[in-house]
Amino acid sequence: MAKILRFPTGEPNAGEEASTAEATSAAEGAPHAEEGSSTDELRSEDLAGVGSLDDVVTIEPDVLEDHPIDTDAPAASGEPVMKPPKFGFTRVRRSRKKAKPEHQLDLFPEGKVLAFPAPALEPFEQALLRDEDGQVDGARDLYEAAIAAGDRVADSCSNLGIIDYHSDNVEAAFDCFRTALKHDQRHWESHYNLANLYFDTGQYDPARVHYELAAEIAPEFRNIFFNLGLALALQGDYGAAIEALSSYRHLAPGEEGEAAEDLLAVLRKTRQAAGPPDSE
């Protein structure tokens, strides 16, 4: 079944009034971060009662061909409207090894290579190997060992949060990303992953905040702009959504970038149909 991408437009019809009222009531009762608090201090209690999340969908370059966009088709009676597919979590893979400085003199000419024992991998590196090999339990233990040893704590917490999420422990995942940000407030992977959690629970305001923070820190990571554009569109901020998706389109190579053109066309059409924003 094709996914339906629906953005908020105009007044709800009679069949949507009840669900709209319920959503408004839930939003008014939802917890918000206190004024002046930093975004990395959002609590795990914020996710209480949201239920289990759907599997994260990773978008391939031909995603828009596989999932046609239809903003006009009504949702079937009693069937929830599907959220648009987005890019999923990202695991920290970066290495701490430093590249050879430019213009450094090579004091040793090429010749015989002396073999030395390979250095033992540190806990995070061992955990990452297990994680990428699908050995979840071993990876979890090693990430926890890395955290206890103070080895790349933010990286370890962020990757551990992804494991917790896929183990259906959403609150633990939230806590892991929050802990990572306590150790490194500019840890863009944790901002991005935390934004994905909020996106999947329909909390687009905090999702937008964390996507924007991630984009500020890592503007070269194009997936951030795609997901940010979706979050903004689902809030009805079409101008900002078009700007974010245009940034993705600019960064994405070849066919992957071209796949966003259909989505941009839908957003422009929807913005035009919605008319100019109300002026105060």
GUMI-84409 format. One record per atom (N, C-alpha, C): x, y, z; atom name. Coordinates in nm, 3 decimals, m for minus. Example, Ala and Ser with C-alpha at 12.3 -4.5 7.8 and 13.67 -1.06 7.14 Angstrom:
2
         X         Y         Z   site
     1.319    m0.569     0.780      N
     1.230    m0.450     0.780     CA
     1.320    m0.330     0.780      C
     1.285    m0.225     0.708      N
     1.367    m0.106     0.714     CA
     1.290     0.003     0.787      C
This chain:
280
         X         Y         Z   site
     0.085    m0.120     0.000      N
     0.000     0.000     0.000     CA
     0.088     0.124     0.000      C
     0.059     0.219    m0.085      N
     0.139     0.340    m0.094     CA
     0.116     0.427     0.029      C
     0.223     0.490     0.075      N
     0.211     0.583     0.186     CA
     0.148     0.711     0.135      C
     0.069     0.774     0.219      N
     0.003     0.899     0.182     CA
     0.066     1.012     0.259      C
     0.114     1.111     0.189      N
     0.175     1.226     0.251     CA
     0.071     1.336     0.259      C
     0.030     1.371     0.378      N
    m0.074     1.470     0.398     CA
    m0.021     1.584     0.483      C
    m0.040     1.706     0.437      N
     0.000     1.823     0.511     CA
    m0.125     1.896     0.557      C
    m0.118     1.970     0.668      N
    m0.237     2.041     0.717     CA
    m0.279     2.150     0.620      C
    m0.406     2.150     0.581      N
    m0.456     2.253     0.490     CA
    m0.596     2.293     0.530      C
    m0.622     2.422     0.538      N
    m0.757     2.475     0.555     CA
    m0.830     2.423     0.676      C
    m0.963     2.427     0.668      N
    m1.049     2.384     0.777     CA
    m1.074     2.235     0.770      C
    m1.086     2.165     0.885      N
    m1.116     2.022     0.882     CA
    m1.261     2.000     0.840      C
    m1.284     1.887     0.772      N
    m1.422     1.857     0.738     CA
    m1.491     1.792     0.857      C
    m1.618     1.760     0.840      N
    m1.695     1.710     0.954     CA
    m1.637     1.584     1.010      C
    m1.581     1.499     0.923      N
    m1.526     1.372     0.971     CA
    m1.395     1.386     1.042      C
    m1.331     1.504     1.030      N
    m1.200     1.524     1.091     CA
    m1.207     1.607     1.217      C
    m1.325     1.670     1.245      N
    m1.333     1.762     1.357     CA
    m1.302     1.696     1.489      C
    m1.354     1.573     1.508      N
    m1.333     1.505     1.636     CA
    m1.187     1.476     1.659      C
    m1.120     1.419     1.557      N
    m0.980     1.385     1.574     CA
    m0.896     1.509     1.590      C
    m0.934     1.621     1.522      N
    m0.860     1.744     1.536     CA
    m0.872     1.798     1.677      C
    m0.993     1.790     1.733      N
    m1.013     1.837     1.870     CA
    m0.931     1.755     1.968      C
    m0.927     1.624     1.948      N
    m0.849     1.538     2.036     CA
    m0.701     1.572     2.027      C
    m0.652     1.594     1.904      N
    m0.511     1.628     1.887     CA
    m0.478     1.759     1.953      C
    m0.572     1.859     1.943      N
    m0.548     1.988     2.006     CA
    m0.543     1.974     2.156      C
    m0.637     1.894     2.212      N
    m0.639     1.872     2.356     CA
    m0.513     1.806     2.403      C
    m0.464     1.707     2.327      N
    m0.341     1.637     2.366     CA
    m0.222     1.731     2.361      C
    m0.220     1.817     2.258      N
    m0.108     1.910     2.247     CA
    m0.105     2.007     2.361      C
    m0.227     2.054     2.404      N
    m0.231     2.148     2.515     CA
    m0.187     2.085     2.644      C
    m0.211     1.954     2.659      N
    m0.173     1.886     2.782     CA
    m0.034     1.828     2.779      C
     0.035     1.837     2.664      N
     0.168     1.779     2.652     CA
     0.268     1.861     2.730      C
     0.368     1.797     2.792      N
     0.470     1.872     2.866     CA
     0.559     1.950     2.774      C
     0.603     2.067     2.818      N
     0.694     2.151     2.741     CA
     0.815     2.182     2.825      C
     0.929     2.207     2.756      N
     1.049     2.245     2.828     CA
     1.027     2.379     2.893      C
     1.075     2.397     3.017      N
     1.060     2.522     3.087     CA
     1.137     2.631     3.016      C
     1.086     2.754     3.028      N
     1.150     2.867     2.964     CA
     1.290     2.884     3.018      C
     1.384     2.901     2.926      N
     1.522     2.920     2.967     CA
     1.600     2.793     2.977      C
     1.532     2.677     2.971      N
     1.605     2.550     2.980     CA
     1.665     2.518     2.846      C
     1.776     2.443     2.844      N
     1.841     2.407     2.720     CA
     1.771     2.286     2.660      C
     1.785     2.271     2.529      N
     1.716     2.162     2.461     CA
     1.769     2.026     2.501      C
     1.891     2.019     2.554      N
     1.946     1.889     2.592     CA
     1.900     1.845     2.729      C
     1.812     1.924     2.793      N
     1.764     1.888     2.926     CA
     1.620     1.838     2.922      C
     1.568     1.811     2.803      N
     1.436     1.755     2.793     CA
     1.434     1.618     2.858      C
     1.327     1.587     2.929      N
     1.327     1.469     3.013     CA
     1.264     1.349     2.945      C
     1.300     1.232     2.996      N
     1.242     1.110     2.940     CA
     1.093     1.103     2.969      C
     1.047     1.173     3.076      N
     0.905     1.173     3.106     CA
     0.824     1.234     2.994      C
     0.889     1.316     2.909      N
     0.818     1.379     2.798     CA
     0.761     1.276     2.703      C
     0.819     1.157     2.700      N
     0.774     1.054     2.607     CA
     0.678     0.955     2.672      C
     0.644     0.977     2.799      N
     0.560     0.881     2.870     CA
     0.424     0.872     2.802      C
     0.379     0.750     2.784      N
     0.246     0.729     2.731     CA
     0.233     0.738     2.580      C
     0.342     0.754     2.509      N
     0.331     0.769     2.365     CA
     0.318     0.634     2.295      C
     0.347     0.525     2.367      N
     0.336     0.394     2.305     CA
     0.458     0.360     2.223      C
     0.454     0.243     2.160      N
     0.568     0.199     2.081     CA
     0.572     0.271     1.948      C
     0.693     0.286     1.893      N
     0.710     0.356     1.767     CA
     0.713     0.259     1.651      C
     0.681     0.311     1.532      N
     0.696     0.230     1.412     CA
     0.844     0.216     1.380      C
     0.876     0.118     1.297      N
     1.014     0.102     1.256     CA
     1.060     0.226     1.180      C
     1.186     0.262     1.203      N
     1.241     0.377     1.132     CA
     1.263     0.338     0.986      C
     1.224     0.425     0.895      N
     1.237     0.399     0.752     CA
     1.356     0.475     0.698      C
     1.448     0.407     0.636      N
     1.560     0.472     0.571     CA
     1.526     0.494     0.425      C
     1.542     0.617     0.380      N
     1.503     0.652     0.244     CA
     1.615     0.621     0.146      C
     1.582     0.553     0.040      N
     1.674     0.527    m0.069     CA
     1.650     0.633    m0.177      C
     1.744     0.648    m0.272      N
     1.727     0.752    m0.374     CA
     1.597     0.745    m0.451      C
     1.538     0.625    m0.467      N
     1.414     0.615    m0.545     CA
     1.290     0.609    m0.457      C
     1.299     0.664    m0.336      N
     1.190     0.650    m0.239     CA
     1.060     0.710    m0.292      C
     1.068     0.822    m0.362      N
     0.946     0.887    m0.405     CA
     0.878     0.810    m0.518      C
     0.952     0.723    m0.585      N
     0.889     0.637    m0.683     CA
     0.821     0.520    m0.614      C
     0.883     0.471    m0.505      N
     0.826     0.358    m0.432     CA
     0.706     0.400    m0.347      C
     0.704     0.527    m0.303      N
     0.598     0.576    m0.215     CA
     0.535     0.700    m0.278      C
     0.441     0.683    m0.372      N
     0.380     0.798    m0.439     CA
     0.319     0.894    m0.340      C
     0.323     1.020    m0.374      N
     0.270     1.124    m0.287     CA
     0.129     1.160    m0.333      C
     0.036     1.163    m0.241      N
    m0.102     1.198    m0.273     CA
    m0.159     1.276    m0.157      C
    m0.169     1.408    m0.171      N
    m0.220     1.490    m0.062     CA
    m0.371     1.502    m0.064      C
    m0.435     1.456    m0.169      N
    m0.579     1.473    m0.182     CA
    m0.658     1.350    m0.139      C
    m0.593     1.233    m0.138      N
    m0.666     1.111    m0.105     CA
    m0.705     1.109     0.041      C
    m0.831     1.084     0.075      N
    m0.873     1.080     0.215     CA
    m0.827     0.952     0.282      C
    m0.805     0.958     0.413      N
    m0.767     0.838     0.487     CA
    m0.889     0.749     0.501      C
    m0.866     0.619     0.499      N
    m0.976     0.525     0.516     CA
    m1.035     0.541     0.656      C
    m1.162     0.512     0.670      N
    m1.230     0.529     0.798     CA
    m1.163     0.444     0.905      C
    m1.124     0.510     1.013      N
    m1.062     0.439     1.124     CA
    m0.916     0.407     1.104      C
    m0.862     0.438     0.988      N
    m0.722     0.406     0.960     CA
    m0.636     0.531     0.977      C
    m0.536     0.528     1.062      N
    m0.453     0.648     1.083     CA
    m0.378     0.685     0.958      C
    m0.359     0.815     0.936      N
    m0.282     0.862     0.822     CA
    m0.135     0.831     0.846      C
    m0.071     0.773     0.746      N
     0.069     0.736     0.760     CA
     0.157     0.859     0.758      C
     0.257     0.861     0.845      N
     0.357     0.968     0.839     CA
     0.444     0.947     0.716      C
     0.497     1.055     0.660      N
     0.584     1.039     0.543     CA
     0.711     0.967     0.582      C
     0.769     0.891     0.491      N
     0.895     0.824     0.522     CA
     1.006     0.925     0.540      C
     1.101     0.892     0.623      N
     1.211     0.983     0.652     CA
     1.340     0.904     0.666      C
     1.450     0.976     0.679      N
     1.577     0.910     0.708     CA
     1.579     0.870     0.855      C
     1.633     0.753     0.884      N
     1.635     0.703     1.021     CA
     1.756     0.748     1.100      C
     1.781     0.680     1.209      N
     1.890     0.715     1.299     CA
     2.026     0.700     1.229      C
     2.125     0.769     1.284      N
     2.260     0.756     1.230     CA
     2.355     0.716     1.342      C
     2.434     0.613     1.316      N
     2.530     0.563     1.414     CA
     2.660     0.641     1.404      C
     2.723     0.666     1.518      N
     2.852     0.734     1.518     CA
     2.958     0.637     1.472      C
     3.029     0.672     1.367      N
     3.134     0.585     1.314     CA
     3.269     0.656     1.306      C
     3.273     0.785     1.332      N
     3.395     0.860     1.308     CA
     3.510     0.810     1.393      C
     3.629     0.822     1.340      N
     3.749     0.775     1.408     CA
     3.821     0.892     1.473      C
     3.891     0.865     1.581      N
     3.970     0.969     1.647     CA
     4.111     0.976     1.593      C
     4.143     0.887     1.498      N
     4.278     0.888     1.443     CA
     4.302     1.015     1.363      C
     4.412     1.080     1.387      N
     4.444     1.205     1.320     CA
     4.512     1.178     1.187      C
     4.475     1.257     1.089      N
     4.538     1.245     0.958     CA
     4.678     1.303     0.964      C
     4.762     1.259     0.875      N
     4.899     1.308     0.870     CA
     4.898     1.456     0.832      C
     4.963     1.544     0.911      N
     4.961     1.687     0.881     CA
     5.024     1.715     0.745      C
     4.969     1.815     0.676      N
     5.025     1.853     0.548     CA
     5.165     1.910     0.566      C
     5.249     1.889     0.466      N
     5.385     1.942     0.463     CA
     5.475     1.879     0.570      C
     5.430     1.769     0.631      N
     5.516     1.704     0.730     CA
     5.627     1.629     0.657      C
     5.752     1.648     0.703      N
     5.864     1.580     0.641     CA
     5.863     1.433     0.676      C
     5.891     1.351     0.577      N
     5.899     1.207     0.599     CA
     6.045     1.174     0.627      C
     6.077     1.151     0.754      N
     6.216     1.129     0.794     CA
     6.264     0.990     0.760      C
     6.172     0.902     0.727      N
     6.212     0.765     0.700     CA
     6.175     0.729     0.556      C
     6.273     0.703     0.471      N
     6.244     0.666     0.332     CA
     6.173     0.531     0.327      C
     6.098     0.512     0.217      N
     6.028     0.385     0.203     CA
     6.129     0.272     0.192      C
     6.098     0.164     0.256      N
     6.190     0.051     0.255     CA
     6.129    m0.065     0.330      C
     6.208    m0.130     0.408      N
     6.161    m0.246     0.482     CA
     6.058    m0.203     0.586      C
     5.948    m0.277     0.592      N
     5.842    m0.248     0.687     CA
     5.858    m0.337     0.808      C
     5.865    m0.275     0.925      N
     5.877    m0.350     1.049     CA
     5.738    m0.379     1.103      C
     5.711    m0.502     1.134      N
     5.579    m0.542     1.184     CA
     5.577    m0.534     1.336      C
     5.481    m0.462     1.391      N
     5.461    m0.453     1.534     CA
     5.324    m0.509     1.568      C
     5.306    m0.558     1.688      N
     5.174    m0.609     1.727     CA
     5.069    m0.500     1.714      C
     4.954    m0.534     1.660      N
     4.846    m0.437     1.646     CA
     4.796    m0.394     1.784      C
     4.775    m0.264     1.804      N
     4.726    m0.219     1.935     CA
     4.586    m0.270     1.962      C
     4.559    m0.296     2.088      N
     4.427    m0.346     2.127     CA
     4.322    m0.237     2.103      C
     4.208    m0.278     2.055      N
     4.100    m0.183     2.032     CA
     4.041    m0.137     2.164      C
     4.005    m0.010     2.169      N
     3.940     0.043     2.287     CA
     3.794     0.000     2.289      C
     3.727     0.011     2.406      N
     3.590    m0.042     2.418     CA
     3.494     0.011     2.312      C
     3.498     0.142     2.282      N
     3.405     0.195     2.183     CA
     3.428     0.131     2.046      C
     3.554     0.117     2.007      N
     3.584     0.059     1.876     CA
     3.540    m0.086     1.870      C
     3.559    m0.160     1.980      N
     3.511    m0.298     1.984     CA
     3.359    m0.303     1.975      C
     3.294    m0.212     2.047      N
     3.148    m0.208     2.045     CA
     3.096    m0.178     1.906      C
     3.160    m0.084     1.838      N
     3.116    m0.046     1.704     CA
     3.128    m0.163     1.607      C
     3.237    m0.240     1.618      N
     3.254    m0.357     1.533     CA
     3.142    m0.458     1.556      C
     3.110    m0.482     1.684      N
     3.002    m0.577     1.716     CA
     2.868    m0.521     1.667      C
     2.847    m0.392     1.687      N
     2.722    m0.328     1.649     CA
     2.699    m0.341     1.498      C
     2.799    m0.308     1.419      N
     2.784    m0.313     1.274     CA
     2.775    m0.456     1.222      C
     2.817    m0.551     1.304      N
     2.808    m0.692     1.267     CA
     2.677    m0.754     1.315      C
     2.592    m0.673     1.379      N
     2.463    m0.721     1.425     CA
     2.466    m0.796     1.556      C
     2.579    m0.793     1.628      N
     2.589    m0.860     1.759     CA
     2.543    m0.761     1.867      C
     2.412    m0.747     1.879      N
     2.354    m0.640     1.960     CA
     2.392    m0.653     2.107      C
     2.379    m0.771     2.164      N
     2.406    m0.788     2.307     CA
     2.552    m0.758     2.339      C
     2.642    m0.808     2.257      N
     2.784    m0.780     2.280     CA
     2.815    m0.633     2.264      C
     2.752    m0.570     2.165      N
     2.774    m0.427     2.143     CA
     2.724    m0.346     2.261      C
     2.607    m0.382     2.313      N
     2.551    m0.310     2.428     CA
     2.648    m0.316     2.546      C
     2.697    m0.436     2.576      N
     2.790    m0.451     2.690     CA
     2.916    m0.367     2.671      C
     2.966    m0.364     2.549      N
     3.090    m0.291     2.524     CA
     3.066    m0.139     2.523      C
     2.951    m0.094     2.475      N
     2.920     0.049     2.483     CA
     2.910     0.091     2.629      C
     2.845     0.007     2.710      N
     2.834     0.038     2.853     CA
     2.971     0.038     2.919      C
     3.059    m0.053     2.876      N
     3.195    m0.056     2.930     CA
     3.271     0.071     2.888      C
     3.249     0.115     2.765      N
     3.314     0.236     2.717     CA
     3.269     0.357     2.798      C
     3.140     0.364     2.827      N
     3.087     0.475     2.907     CA
     3.147     0.473     3.046      C
     3.154     0.355     3.107      N
     3.211     0.342     3.241     CA
     3.358     0.380     3.243      C
     3.429     0.354     3.133      N
     3.572     0.384     3.125     CA
     3.599     0.526     3.077      C
     3.494     0.599     3.045      N
     3.512     0.735     2.995     CA
     3.565     0.740     2.852      C
     3.542     0.635     2.776      N
     3.591     0.626     2.639     CA
     3.481     0.670     2.543      C
     3.497     0.791     2.486      N
     3.402     0.843     2.388     CA
     3.259     0.829     2.438      C
     3.233     0.891     2.551      N
     3.106     0.874     2.620     CA
     2.988     0.919     2.534      C
     2.997     1.037     2.475      N
     2.885     1.086     2.394     CA
     2.857     0.993     2.277      C
     2.965     0.949     2.209      N
     2.948     0.857     2.095     CA
     2.885     0.725     2.141      C
     2.934     0.674     2.253      N
     2.883     0.546     2.303     CA
     2.736     0.557     2.343      C
     2.700     0.667     2.411      N
     2.561     0.685     2.453     CA
     2.469     0.696     2.332      C
     2.513     0.768     2.230      N
     2.429     0.786     2.112     CA
     2.404     0.652     2.042      C
     2.508     0.574     2.025      N
     2.491     0.444     1.959     CA
     2.410     0.348     2.045      C
     2.430     0.356     2.176      N
     2.352     0.272     2.267     CA
     2.204     0.309     2.261      C
     2.176     0.438     2.242      N
     2.038     0.482     2.229     CA
     1.969     0.420     2.109      C
     2.042     0.404     2.000      N
     1.984     0.341     1.881     CA
     1.950     0.194     1.909      C
     2.040     0.128     1.980      N
     2.013    m0.012     2.017     CA
     1.889    m0.021     2.104      C
     1.877     0.070     2.202      N
     1.760     0.070     2.291     CA
     1.632     0.094     2.211      C
     1.639     0.185     2.115      N
     1.520     0.214     2.034     CA
     1.474     0.089     1.960      C
     1.567     0.021     1.896      N
     1.529    m0.098     1.819     CA
     1.493    m0.215     1.910      C
     1.521    m0.201     2.041      N
     1.477    m0.301     2.138     CA
     1.345    m0.261     2.201      C
     1.278    m0.160     2.142      N
     1.147    m0.112     2.188     CA
     1.154    m0.049     2.327      C
     1.270     0.004     2.364      N
     1.284     0.074     2.491     CA
     1.305     0.222     2.460      C
     1.195     0.290     2.429      N
     1.203     0.427     2.380     CA
     1.253     0.522     2.487      C
     1.206     0.507     2.609      N
     1.249     0.598     2.715     CA
     1.399     0.584     2.742      C
     1.450     0.461     2.736      N
     1.594     0.441     2.755     CA
     1.672     0.506     2.642      C
     1.619     0.497     2.520      N
     1.684     0.563     2.406     CA
     1.687     0.713     2.426      C
     1.574     0.768     2.470      N
     1.568     0.911     2.497     CA
     1.675     0.951     2.600      C
     1.685     0.874     2.708      N
     1.783     0.904     2.812     CA
     1.926     0.896     2.760      C
     1.952     0.800     2.671      N
     2.087     0.787     2.615     CA
     2.125     0.909     2.534      C
     2.035     0.955     2.448      N
     2.066     1.073     2.367     CA
     2.081     1.197     2.455      C
     1.998     1.207     2.559      N
     2.007     1.322     2.651     CA
     2.140     1.318     2.727      C
     2.182     1.198     2.768      N
     2.309     1.186     2.838     CA
     2.425     1.222     2.747      C
     2.416     1.180     2.622      N
     2.521     1.216     2.526     CA
     2.535     1.366     2.514      C
     2.421     1.437     2.510      N
     2.424     1.582     2.497     CA
     2.474     1.651     2.623      C
     2.458     1.586     2.737      N
     2.516     1.642     2.860     CA
     2.668     1.638     2.854      C
     2.722     1.536     2.790      N
     2.867     1.525     2.778     CA
     2.921     1.609     2.663      C
     2.839     1.630     2.563      N
     2.883     1.710     2.447     CA
     2.760     1.776     2.385      C
     2.739     1.903     2.417      N
     2.619     1.972     2.370     CA
     2.619     1.992     2.218      C
     2.734     1.975     2.155      N
     2.742     1.990     2.010     CA
     2.754     1.854     1.940      C
     2.705     1.751     2.006      N
     2.707     1.618     1.946     CA
     2.590     1.607     1.849      C
     2.617     1.633     1.722      N
     2.507     1.648     1.626     CA
     2.431     1.519     1.603      C
     2.498     1.404     1.613      N
     2.426     1.277     1.594     CA
     2.316     1.260     1.699      C
     2.345     1.300     1.822      N
     2.245     1.287     1.928     CA
     2.130     1.385     1.908      C
     2.160     1.507     1.863      N
     2.052     1.600     1.832     CA
     1.965     1.542     1.720      C
     2.028     1.489     1.618      N
     1.955     1.434     1.504     CA
     1.871     1.312     1.546      C
     1.932     1.221     1.623      N
     1.859     1.101     1.665     CA
     1.745     1.136     1.760      C
     1.768     1.233     1.848      N
     1.663     1.277     1.939     CA
     1.548     1.340     1.861      C
     1.582     1.418     1.759      N
     1.479     1.476     1.674     CA
     1.395     1.368     1.608      C
     1.459     1.259     1.566      N
     1.384     1.148     1.505     CA
     1.285     1.087     1.603      C
     1.325     1.076     1.730      N
     1.233     1.023     1.831     CA
     1.110     1.112     1.842      C
     1.132     1.241     1.850      N
     1.020     1.333     1.862     CA
     0.933     1.332     1.736      C
     0.997     1.324     1.621      N
     0.922     1.319     1.495     CA
     0.828     1.198     1.495      C
     0.879     1.084     1.534      N
     0.800     0.961     1.529     CA
     0.686     0.961     1.629      C
     0.694     1.045     1.731      N
     0.585     1.053     1.829     CA
     0.494     1.173     1.801      C
     0.515     1.237     1.686      N
     0.427     1.347     1.649     CA
     0.456     1.477     1.719      C
     0.569     1.487     1.788      N
     0.605     1.609     1.860     CA
     0.700     1.690     1.771      C
     0.640     1.765     1.678      N
     0.720     1.828     1.573     CA
     0.795     1.951     1.620      C
     0.748     2.019     1.723      N
     0.820     2.137     1.772     CA
     0.959     2.100     1.826      C
     0.969     2.008     1.923      N
     1.104     1.971     1.969     CA
     1.184     1.901     1.861      C
     1.117     1.828     1.771      N
     1.190     1.765     1.660     CA
     1.256     1.872     1.575      C
     1.181     1.977     1.544      N
     1.236     2.086     1.463     CA
     1.356     2.150     1.532      C
     1.345     2.173     1.662      N
     1.455     2.237     1.736     CA
     1.582     2.155     1.726      C
     1.571     2.025     1.747      N
     1.691     1.941     1.745     CA
     1.744     1.920     1.604      C
     1.655     1.915     1.503      N
     1.704     1.909     1.365     CA
     1.781     2.036     1.332      C
     1.729     2.151     1.375      N
     1.796     2.277     1.345     CA
     1.932     2.286     1.414      C
     1.940     2.238     1.538      N
     2.069     2.237     1.608     CA
     2.167     2.144     1.537      C
     2.120     2.027     1.496      N
     2.207     1.934     1.424     CA
     2.255     1.996     1.293      C
     2.166     2.066     1.223      N
     2.203     2.128     1.096     CA
     2.304     2.239     1.115      C
     2.293     2.310     1.226      N
     2.390     2.417     1.255     CA
     2.529     2.360     1.279      C
     2.535     2.244     1.345      N
     2.664     2.184     1.379     CA
     2.722     2.106     1.262      C
     2.636     2.036     1.188      N
     2.683     1.952     1.077     CA
     2.606     1.985     0.950      C
     2.627     2.104     0.893      N
     2.548     2.147     0.777     CA
     2.573     2.064     0.652      C
     2.677     1.979     0.653      N
     2.705     1.896     0.536     CA
     2.625     1.766     0.536      C
     2.558     1.733     0.647      N
     2.483     1.608     0.657     CA
     2.342     1.632     0.604      C
     2.318     1.599     0.480      N
     2.197     1.640     0.409     CA
     2.069     1.579     0.464      C
     2.076     1.459     0.524      N
     1.955     1.395     0.574     CA
     1.882     1.481     0.677      C
     1.957     1.563     0.751      N
     1.897     1.650     0.851     CA
     1.796     1.742     0.785      C
     1.833     1.800     0.671      N
     1.747     1.897     0.605     CA
     1.621     1.831     0.549      C
     1.633     1.706     0.504      N
     1.516     1.636     0.454     CA
     1.414     1.616     0.566      C
     1.461     1.562     0.679      N
     1.370     1.537     0.791     CA
     1.315     1.667     0.849      C
     1.400     1.771     0.855      N
     1.354     1.901     0.902     CA
     1.243     1.953     0.812      C
     1.261     1.938     0.681      N
     1.159     1.983     0.588     CA
     1.026     1.912     0.611      C
     1.030     1.781     0.638      N
     0.907     1.707     0.665     CA
     0.841     1.757     0.792      C
     0.921     1.777     0.898      N
     0.864     1.824     1.025     CA
     0.798     1.960     1.009      C
     0.863     2.050     0.935      N
     0.808     2.183     0.913     CA
     0.680     2.176     0.829      C
     0.681     2.090     0.728      N
     0.562     2.076     0.643     CA
     0.444     2.024     0.722      C
     0.469     1.929     0.811      N
     0.361     1.873     0.890     CA
     0.309     1.972     0.994      C
     0.384     2.079     1.019      N
     0.336     2.187     1.104     CA
     0.270     2.298     1.023      C
     0.271     2.285     0.892      N
     0.210     2.385     0.807     CA
     0.299     2.502     0.773      C
     0.427     2.494     0.808      N
     0.522     2.602     0.775     CA
     0.586     2.569     0.641      C
     0.512     2.591     0.533      N
     0.555     2.546     0.402     CA
     0.676     2.621     0.349      C
     0.683     2.750     0.377      N
     0.798     2.828     0.329     CA
     0.928     2.776     0.385      C
     0.932     2.753     0.518      N
     1.052     2.701     0.581     CA
     1.080     2.558     0.537      C
     0.972     2.481     0.514      N
     0.989     2.342     0.468     CA
     1.053     2.340     0.330      C
     1.007     2.427     0.243      N
     1.064     2.434     0.107     CA
     1.211     2.475     0.114      C
     1.243     2.567     0.204      N
     1.382     2.610     0.218     CA
     1.471     2.495     0.265      C
     1.422     2.418     0.364      N
     1.500     2.306     0.417     CA
     1.519     2.198     0.311      C
     1.412     2.165     0.238      N
     1.422     2.061     0.136     CA
     1.505     2.107     0.017      C
     1.505     2.237    m0.008      N
     1.591     2.290    m0.114     CA
     1.738     2.275    m0.074      C
     1.768     2.290     0.055      N
     1.905     2.268     0.103     CA
     1.944     2.122     0.083      C
     1.850     2.031     0.114      N
     1.876     1.889     0.089     CA
     1.901     1.863    m0.058      C
     1.815     1.923    m0.142      N
     1.829     1.904    m0.287     CA
     1.964     1.953    m0.337      C
     2.013     2.061    m0.279      N
     2.142     2.117    m0.320     CA
     2.257     2.025    m0.281      C
     2.244     1.959    m0.163      N
     2.353     1.876    m0.111     CA
     2.350     1.734    m0.167      C
     2.232     1.685    m0.204      N
     2.218     1.546    m0.246     CA
     2.267     1.529    m0.390      C
     2.341     1.421    m0.416      N
     2.393     1.398    m0.551     CA
     2.292     1.333    m0.643      C
     2.301     1.365    m0.772      N
     2.231     1.293    m0.877     CA
     2.086     1.262    m0.852      C
     2.052     1.135    m0.872      N
     1.913     1.091    m0.863     CA
     1.855     1.109    m0.724      C
     1.940     1.099    m0.622      N
     1.889     1.116    m0.485     CA
     1.832     1.256    m0.467      C
     1.903     1.356    m0.520      N
     1.854     1.492    m0.510     CA
     1.731     1.514    m0.596      C
     1.731     1.454    m0.714      N
     1.617     1.470    m0.805     CA
     1.490     1.411    m0.746      C
     1.504     1.308    m0.661      N
     1.387     1.247    m0.599     CA
     1.312     1.344    m0.510      C
     1.381     1.447    m0.460      N
     1.316     1.545    m0.374     CA
     1.234     1.646    m0.452      C
     1.251     1.651    m0.584      N
     1.179     1.749    m0.664     CA
     1.028     1.728    m0.656      C
     0.984     1.602    m0.656      N
     0.841     1.576    m0.647     CA
     0.784     1.628    m0.516      C
     0.857     1.606    m0.408      N
     0.812     1.653    m0.278     CA
     0.810     1.805    m0.273      C
     0.909     1.869    m0.331      N
     0.911     2.015    m0.336     CA
     0.793     2.068    m0.417      C
     0.761     1.999    m0.526      N
     0.647     2.042    m0.608     CA
     0.517     2.034    m0.529      C
     0.502     1.927    m0.450      N
     0.382     1.912    m0.367     CA
     0.374     2.024    m0.265      C
     0.487     2.056    m0.203      N
     0.487     2.161    m0.102     CA
     0.453     2.297    m0.162      C
     0.507     2.326    m0.279      N
     0.477     2.455    m0.343     CA
     0.329     2.463    m0.379      C
     0.273     2.352    m0.430      N
     0.132     2.347    m0.464     CA
     0.046     2.365    m0.339      C
     0.086     2.298    m0.230      N
     0.010     2.307    m0.106     CA
     0.017     2.448    m0.048      C
     0.134     2.510    m0.054      N
     0.149     2.647    m0.003     CA
     0.061     2.742    m0.083      C
     0.058     2.723    m0.214      N
    m0.023     2.809    m0.299     CA
    m0.172     2.791    m0.267      C
    m0.213     2.667    m0.245      N
    m0.355     2.640    m0.213     CA
    m0.393     2.697    m0.078      C
    m0.297     2.698     0.015      N
    m0.326     2.749     0.150     CA
    m0.340     2.900     0.152      C
    m0.285     2.965     0.050      N
    m0.294     3.109     0.043     CA
    m0.187     3.175     0.128      C
    m0.179     3.309     0.124      N
    m0.078     3.380     0.202     CA
    m0.103     3.366     0.350      C
     0.004     3.366     0.433      N
    m0.014     3.356     0.577     CA
    m0.088     3.476     0.631      C
    m0.164     3.452     0.739      N
    m0.238     3.562     0.801     CA
    m0.142     3.666     0.853      C
    m0.170     3.792     0.820      N
    m0.088     3.902     0.870     CA
    m0.148     3.957     0.998      C
    m0.059     3.988     1.091      N
    m0.106     4.039     1.218     CA
    m0.140     4.187     1.206      C
